[in-house]
Amino acid sequence: MYFEITRQGAEAKAVGARGPWKWRLVREPDNIVAYGEGYGSKKECEAAVASVMLVTNATPIRYDPGDN
């Protein structure tokens, strides 16, 4: 698995526009496991990825109480 950081919108790249930053966690082959979007800067996006990397192993699973 790997994290990928890019600008949002393939069409934005095509016209040279600079949209917000996004990240995604990808498991080969091209299976998106998690993502975050709408970061105003690359640095903010990188900080979000670092945050996910820090807590992932220690984060418990919570289930909706209404689901059995």
Secondary structure, 3 states (H helix, E strand, C coil): CEEEEEECCHHHHHHCCCCCEEEEEEECCCEEEEEEEEECCHHHHHHHHHHHHHHCCCCCCCCCCCCC
